[in-house]
């Protein structure tokens, strides 16, 4: 029996056992992967293997297997098979965390079929009295991120993004493309749900004109759009739109229009839609090369990464049979760093060219504040090791610890152990089949800089892999 078939049979057997038992009873260690497969998916892999050799094929089979780790982990979870559709994580039901980790609303927005809005916990009296340790409070106005789901998906599948953005200081909105289908008069997300490109404009119009308290919290000088699959296409449709200041595309398009002057990050999947695919060769190019290369040639900041052992659906939750343990966190690490660099760290100007200040700051203080945020984000983007900036936000389904569940007196939710990436080398989370590119300017607001794409940026003030470099093998290094 092949290794892949063996793993599938193990998963099926384990899943059946979980269905029989209300609470898993496996003994320590809580991570059974290595014992079951002998395959370490976290550390480095063999380098420089020649295509066509047994060693290359063996590495590829290991890599395919690694794309299913999370599906194995969820089979131990008592809530592992309760989600109504793939990617809806029971640990992220917003009602469980409203006014605890973030503030949650379901406003009615003209034109938008439905939307979930998440805002940070603020310093206002009585706001989020039980905010967990490790999370911060933020006061408005908040930079805005609108998240677009893909075809036959839903905003619920991107709670791992919208909730994380809100906890990190953003007003985050997940928008549904079309109304969910109804089953016995109850909304169901099994039916087709196509994304509307108009959702972005409708959302921004509402934030700009509504007297709703949510709108009053929005900082429309700092707006980002992010989208997956068909939602990535919707995101790219706003290239050149002056209302949108930075973009992230999750496996949803790799090109750039001539109008695009917004910093744009491309994150792509290595393998198939929901199941791993075999590689016979090493493509060696940047998957988002067309867009990355075009933006780089026009001096627009851009970044392109492909996740190791990832499939298309890793970007909207874990529904199986694929499922990467660590890419949710790795992707969110890059999401936060990108938007911190170009939204939170953006220096905004009014129509007369004057710096727009916030929080009662003078211009010099505003420049210093934005410089600090942008510089910290820039350093995260060019780092070679993950820091702790994202781990506090990961409450998604991970490993299951039965002892922890017993001690917590919560047999359904108490044993969840989310994955952590702090201290892991970034190179080990990136595909070894593709190259990864960075082209990121050093923020310099203290000396009169604006951060605009047409700023003259000296060679020593930019991190750049160059046209043939690779973030994974040589890092995202400053040009000397």
C-alpha distance (Angstrom), angle and dihedral (degrees) to the residues before:
residue distance angle dihedral
X1 . . .
X2 3.81 . .
X3 3.80 120.7 .
X4 3.79 90.1 -114.2
X5 3.82 93.4 52.1
X6 3.79 90.2 45.5
X7 3.81 90.6 54.6
X8 3.80 91.9 48.5
X9 3.81 91.3 50.9
X10 3.80 90.1 48.4
X11 3.81 91.1 50.8
X12 3.81 92.3 48.9
X13 3.80 91.7 48.5
X14 3.78 93.6 46.7
X15 3.81 91.9 46.6
X16 3.81 90.3 52.6
X17 3.79 89.9 51.3
X18 3.79 91.0 51.7
X19 3.80 91.6 51.3
X20 3.81 89.9 54.0
X21 3.80 94.7 46.9
X22 3.78 118.8 54.8
X23 3.79 90.7 -149.4
X24 3.83 123.4 30.7
X25 3.76 114.3 -111.9
X26 3.81 102.8 -166.2
X27 3.78 115.0 138.2
X28 3.77 126.6 -123.5
X29 2.92 136.9 -40.8
X30 3.77 94.5 71.4
X31 3.81 88.6 -154.7
X32 3.83 106.5 68.5
X33 3.80 96.1 169.1
X34 3.78 99.5 98.0
X35 3.80 93.3 45.3
X36 3.81 91.7 49.9
X37 3.79 98.8 42.8
X38 3.80 109.8 14.9
X39 3.78 86.5 -137.2
X40 3.81 120.4 129.1
X41 3.79 106.0 -154.4
X42 3.80 96.2 173.3
X43 3.79 104.8 62.6
X44 3.82 131.5 57.6
X45 3.79 122.4 -60.1
X46 3.80 130.9 -141.3
X47 3.79 112.0 -71.4
X48 3.79 132.0 -149.3
X49 3.79 97.7 23.2
X50 3.79 116.7 164.0
X51 3.82 116.4 -120.8
X52 3.78 112.1 -113.4
X53 3.77 94.9 33.1
X54 3.81 123.7 115.5
X55 3.80 88.7 -118.5
X56 3.82 91.4 56.3
X57 3.80 92.0 48.6
X58 3.80 92.1 47.4
X59 3.79 91.2 51.6
X60 3.80 90.2 49.0
X61 3.80 91.5 51.5
X62 3.79 89.9 50.8
X63 3.78 90.0 49.6
X64 3.80 92.3 50.5
X65 3.77 89.0 50.8
X66 3.81 90.8 52.0
X67 3.79 89.5 59.9
X68 3.83 88.7 69.3
X69 3.81 101.6 49.2
X70 3.76 95.6 107.5
X71 3.78 92.8 49.8
X72 3.79 88.5 57.9
X73 3.80 91.6 48.0
X74 3.79 93.5 52.6
X75 3.81 90.4 54.5
X76 3.82 88.0 70.5
X77 3.80 92.3 51.2
X78 3.82 118.4 96.3
X79 3.81 86.7 -143.9
X80 3.80 93.4 40.9
X81 3.79 96.8 108.2
X82 3.80 100.6 30.2
X83 3.81 99.5 89.0
X84 3.83 111.4 113.6
X85 3.79 91.0 -134.7
X86 3.78 137.1 4.3
X87 3.77 115.3 -67.7
X88 3.80 98.7 17.5
X89 3.78 99.8 126.5
X90 3.83 114.1 -153.1
X91 3.81 89.6 -151.7
X92 3.80 90.0 62.0
X93 3.79 100.3 54.2
X94 3.83 98.7 140.5
X95 3.79 94.3 -140.3
X96 3.82 88.7 65.8
X97 3.81 92.2 58.9
X98 3.82 105.6 28.1
X99 3.82 109.9 129.7
X100 3.80 88.3 5.8
X101 3.82 107.2 68.8
X102 3.82 97.8 3.5
X103 3.80 142.0 -16.2
X104 3.81 115.2 -93.8
X105 3.81 129.6 -158.9
X106 3.81 138.9 170.6
X107 3.81 102.8 -156.0
X108 3.78 123.4 179.3
X109 3.81 106.9 -117.3
X110 3.82 120.3 -170.6
X111 3.80 110.4 -111.1
X112 3.79 95.6 6.8
X113 3.83 111.2 104.6
X114 3.80 91.3 -146.2
X115 3.79 138.3 -26.1
X116 3.79 140.3 -168.5
X117 3.79 114.2 -147.7
X118 3.78 122.8 -162.5
X119 3.80 124.3 -172.3
X120 3.79 130.2 -176.9
X121 3.76 122.3 -101.5
X122 3.79 106.4 -98.8
X123 3.80 135.3 -153.7
X124 3.81 92.1 -105.7
X125 3.84 113.5 127.1
X126 3.79 112.0 -88.5
X127 3.80 94.1 12.3
X128 3.84 113.6 139.0
X129 3.82 95.6 -21.9
X130 3.81 91.6 -173.7
X131 3.80 99.4 47.1
X132 3.83 106.2 164.5
X133 3.77 120.2 -114.6
X134 3.78 112.4 -93.4
X135 3.80 95.0 36.9
X136 3.80 122.8 102.1
X137 3.78 134.1 -142.2
X138 3.79 119.1 -124.9
X139 3.79 129.9 -168.1
X140 3.81 123.3 -144.8
X141 2.93 149.0 -66.0
X142 3.79 91.5 74.3
X143 3.80 127.1 -165.6
X144 3.79 109.6 -115.1
X145 3.81 129.7 -124.4
X146 3.81 120.6 -175.0
X147 3.82 114.3 -163.1
X148 3.82 120.4 -155.9
X149 3.81 119.5 -159.8
X150 3.80 123.8 -146.0
X151 3.80 134.0 -112.0
X152 3.82 115.6 -52.3
X153 3.79 89.2 5.4
X154 3.79 134.1 100.2
X155 3.77 144.7 -143.9
X156 3.81 88.6 -98.3
X157 3.80 89.5 68.9
X158 3.81 90.6 62.0
X159 3.78 99.6 53.5
X160 3.79 86.0 109.3
X161 3.82 84.6 67.1
X162 3.80 106.2 32.7
X163 3.80 94.4 46.3
X164 3.80 91.9 47.5
X165 3.81 91.7 49.7
X166 3.81 90.7 51.3
X167 3.80 93.9 48.6
X168 3.80 87.6 51.2
X169 3.81 95.1 53.9
X170 3.81 106.5 -83.9
X171 3.78 134.1 120.0
X172 3.79 96.1 -126.2
X173 3.79 125.7 -166.6
X174 3.79 128.6 -169.5
X175 3.81 110.2 -161.8
X176 3.79 127.0 -160.5
X177 3.77 116.5 -139.4
X178 3.76 100.2 -147.6
X179 3.76 133.3 3.0
X180 3.80 112.7 -80.7
X181 3.76 115.4 -106.3
X182 3.80 117.3 -103.3
X183 3.80 124.4 -120.8
X184 3.80 112.1 -172.5
X185 3.82 87.7 -17.6
X186 3.82 90.6 -57.5
X187 3.82 119.2 116.4
X188 3.80 110.6 -107.4
X189 3.77 126.0 -169.7
X190 3.79 94.3 -159.4
X191 3.80 90.2 88.1
X192 3.80 125.3 84.4
X193 3.77 114.1 -74.2
X194 3.80 114.4 -176.9
X195 3.77 120.4 -167.7
X196 3.81 120.0 -113.5
X197 3.80 115.2 -140.9
X198 3.81 86.6 -155.9
X199 3.79 90.3 66.3
X200 3.79 89.7 83.1
X201 3.80 95.1 55.4
X202 3.79 92.9 41.1
X203 3.79 90.4 51.7
X204 3.81 94.1 48.4
X205 3.82 91.9 45.5
X206 3.79 89.9 53.2
X207 3.80 92.9 48.4
X208 3.80 90.3 49.0
X209 3.81 97.5 47.8
X210 3.80 110.0 23.0
X211 3.80 122.9 99.9
X212 3.80 89.3 -147.1
X213 3.85 113.5 127.4
X214 3.80 89.6 -120.2
X215 3.79 91.0 60.1
X216 3.79 90.8 50.3
X217 3.83 88.6 59.2
X218 3.81 95.5 54.4
X219 3.80 123.8 106.0
X220 3.79 102.0 -153.1
X221 3.79 91.6 -176.1
X222 3.80 86.7 71.8
X223 3.81 112.8 46.4
X224 3.79 128.9 152.8
X225 3.80 131.4 -174.7
X226 3.80 123.8 -154.3
X227 3.78 128.6 178.6
X228 3.77 144.3 172.8
X229 3.81 126.1 -137.7
X230 3.82 106.5 -40.0
X231 3.79 85.7 9.1
X232 3.79 87.9 57.8
X233 3.77 87.8 58.4
X234 3.79 89.0 50.7
X235 3.80 89.1 50.8
X236 3.81 92.2 50.3
X237 3.80 90.0 50.8
X238 3.83 86.7 72.4
X239 3.80 94.0 59.7
X240 3.78 107.2 136.1
X241 3.81 93.6 14.3
X242 3.83 105.2 138.0
X243 3.81 91.2 -146.7
X244 3.82 91.6 64.7
X245 3.79 118.3 64.4
X246 3.83 106.7 -179.3
X247 3.80 136.7 17.3
X248 3.82 138.3 -154.9
X249 3.81 121.5 -170.0
X250 3.81 119.3 -163.9
X251 3.80 108.5 -158.4
X252 3.78 90.6 -45.7
X253 3.80 108.8 111.5
X254 3.78 136.2 -21.4
X255 3.79 104.7 -151.8
X256 3.80 135.2 94.3
X257 3.78 127.9 -146.8
X258 3.78 122.7 -132.4
X259 3.81 87.5 -112.7
X260 3.80 93.6 58.9
X261 3.78 111.7 113.4
X262 3.82 94.5 148.2
X263 3.81 119.9 107.1
X264 3.81 103.2 -103.7
X265 3.79 130.6 -163.4
X266 3.80 120.9 -163.2
X267 3.82 119.4 -159.2
X268 3.79 114.8 -176.4
X269 3.80 136.8 -175.6
X270 3.77 120.5 -116.1
X271 3.79 99.4 -146.3
X272 3.82 143.1 21.1
X273 3.79 135.1 -42.0
X274 3.81 99.8 -81.6
X275 3.79 104.2 -23.5
X276 3.81 131.5 58.6
X277 3.78 121.3 -98.8
X278 3.78 129.4 -153.0
X279 3.80 123.9 -109.5
X280 3.78 118.5 -147.2
X281 3.80 94.3 178.5
X282 3.80 142.2 14.2
X283 3.82 110.3 -100.2
X284 3.79 90.1 -161.6
X285 3.80 95.6 -168.3
X286 3.80 129.8 108.1
X287 3.81 107.0 -96.7
X288 3.80 90.8 -142.9
X289 3.78 91.1 41.8
X290 3.83 97.1 130.8
X291 3.80 94.6 55.9
X292 3.78 96.1 33.3
X293 3.79 93.0 49.3
X294 3.78 93.8 46.6
X295 3.80 94.8 49.3
X296 3.80 91.8 44.4
X297 3.79 90.8 52.0
X298 3.81 89.4 54.0
X299 3.82 94.3 47.6
X300 3.82 94.1 -110.0
X301 3.80 114.9 142.5
X302 3.79 112.2 -110.2
X303 3.79 141.8 161.9
X304 3.81 133.0 -164.6
X305 3.81 126.4 -168.4
X306 3.80 134.7 164.5
X307 3.79 118.1 -155.2
X308 3.80 118.6 -123.8
X309 3.83 112.9 -113.5
X310 3.80 93.1 -1.0
X311 3.78 132.0 144.1
X312 3.79 130.5 -159.1
X313 3.81 94.5 -96.5
X314 3.80 93.2 54.5
X315 3.80 85.2 84.3
X316 3.79 93.8 62.9
X317 3.75 104.2 35.9
X318 3.76 139.5 -70.1
X319 3.76 113.9 -64.9
X320 3.77 102.6 145.0
X321 2.84 169.4 -132.6
X322 3.79 79.1 103.3
X323 3.76 124.1 45.6
X324 3.79 131.9 152.5
X325 3.79 114.7 -149.4
X326 3.77 99.3 -149.7
X327 3.78 107.9 26.0
X328 3.81 95.4 84.3
X329 3.80 88.3 61.8
X330 3.80 94.6 38.4
X331 3.79 90.9 50.5
X332 3.81 92.0 47.6
X333 3.81 89.6 48.6
X334 3.79 88.8 59.5
X335 3.82 92.7 40.5
X336 3.79 92.3 56.2
X337 3.79 94.5 42.5
X338 3.82 92.2 49.2
X339 3.77 96.6 48.8
X340 3.81 92.4 40.0
X341 3.81 87.9 55.4
X342 3.81 96.4 46.7
X343 3.82 105.5 24.1
X344 3.80 111.2 25.3
X345 3.77 89.0 31.7
X346 3.80 95.0 42.4
X347 3.80 118.0 119.5
X348 3.81 107.0 -140.3
X349 3.80 127.6 -153.4
X350 3.80 133.2 -163.7
X351 3.79 125.8 -130.2
X352 3.80 91.8 -84.0
X353 3.80 92.5 52.7
X354 3.80 96.6 -105.0
X355 3.80 120.2 140.1
X356 3.80 112.4 -103.0
X357 3.79 107.9 -132.3
X358 3.80 127.7 -156.1
X359 3.78 136.4 -165.8
X360 3.81 93.4 27.4
X361 3.81 92.3 -65.0
X362 3.78 125.0 151.4
X363 3.81 116.5 -126.8
X364 3.80 93.9 -95.9
X365 3.80 90.6 50.6
X366 3.80 91.4 47.3
X367 3.79 90.9 51.8
X368 3.79 91.2 48.3
X369 3.82 92.0 48.4
X370 3.80 94.6 49.6
X371 3.79 90.5 43.6
X372 3.79 91.6 54.8
X373 3.81 93.0 49.9
X374 3.81 95.1 43.4
X375 3.79 93.6 45.4
X376 3.80 92.9 50.5
X377 3.81 90.3 50.3
X378 3.80 91.8 46.9
X379 3.80 90.0 54.4
X380 3.82 90.3 51.5
X381 3.79 90.5 51.3
X382 3.79 93.5 53.6
X383 3.84 96.2 38.4
X384 3.79 121.5 117.4
X385 3.82 94.4 -149.6
X386 3.80 131.2 49.1
X387 3.80 115.4 -112.0
X388 3.82 126.5 -156.2
X389 3.81 95.8 -91.1
X390 3.80 94.7 110.8
X391 3.81 106.8 27.8
X392 3.81 95.1 80.1
X393 3.80 88.4 59.1
X394 3.81 97.2 53.0
X395 3.80 110.0 98.9
X396 3.81 94.7 142.5
X397 3.78 125.3 126.1
X398 3.79 109.7 -69.9
X399 3.80 133.6 143.2
X400 3.79 120.9 -12.7
X401 3.80 120.2 -127.7
X402 3.84 110.7 -169.4
X403 3.79 92.9 -169.3
X404 3.79 90.9 54.6
X405 3.81 89.6 48.4
X406 3.82 91.0 54.0
X407 3.80 92.9 46.9
X408 3.80 91.5 48.7
X409 3.83 92.3 52.0
X410 3.82 86.7 -134.2
X411 3.82 108.3 108.9
X412 3.82 93.6 -178.6
X413 3.80 104.7 44.0
X414 3.79 105.6 9.2
X415 3.81 100.0 83.3
X416 3.79 100.0 55.6
X417 3.82 114.9 124.2
X418 3.83 110.5 -172.8
X419 3.77 119.0 -147.1
X420 3.80 120.4 -101.4
X421 3.80 129.9 -152.9
X422 3.81 104.4 -178.8
X423 3.80 109.5 130.9
X424 3.81 95.7 14.7
X425 3.82 117.6 127.7
X426 3.79 110.7 -106.5
X427 3.81 90.8 -141.7
X428 3.81 90.9 65.9
X429 3.80 91.4 58.9
X430 3.81 94.4 53.7
X431 3.79 126.0 84.1
X432 3.80 116.5 -95.7
X433 3.82 89.8 -153.6
X434 3.80 97.5 63.0
X435 3.78 135.9 42.6
X436 3.79 122.4 -118.2
X437 3.79 125.1 -144.9
X438 3.79 136.9 -155.2
X439 3.78 131.5 -173.4
X440 3.80 108.6 169.8
X441 3.78 128.9 157.8
X442 3.78 123.4 -137.2
X443 3.83 108.5 -115.2
X444 3.79 113.5 -119.0
X445 3.80 112.2 174.8
X446 3.79 97.0 141.7
X447 3.80 93.3 71.5
X448 3.78 96.9 48.8
X449 3.80 99.0 -81.8
X450 3.79 121.3 150.2
X451 3.78 102.7 -162.5
X452 3.82 90.8 -129.5
X453 3.83 117.6 147.0
X454 3.81 91.2 -116.0
X455 3.81 92.5 57.3
X456 3.77 112.5 120.5
X457 3.79 103.4 -111.9
X458 3.78 118.5 -167.2
X459 3.80 118.0 -133.9
X460 3.79 92.5 -111.3
X461 3.82 90.2 55.9
X462 3.79 98.6 66.1
X463 3.78 140.5 68.1
X464 3.78 110.4 -138.8
X465 3.78 135.1 165.9
X466 3.80 88.8 -159.2
X467 3.81 123.0 -133.8
X468 3.82 93.6 -61.9
X469 3.82 103.0 31.2
X470 3.77 130.7 106.3
X471 3.80 129.0 -143.1
X472 3.80 90.1 -150.3
X473 3.79 97.6 56.1
X474 3.81 103.7 27.5
X475 3.79 104.6 17.8
X476 3.78 130.9 -128.9
X477 3.78 97.1 -68.3
X478 3.77 133.6 179.8
X479 3.76 115.0 -108.6
X480 3.77 111.1 -112.6
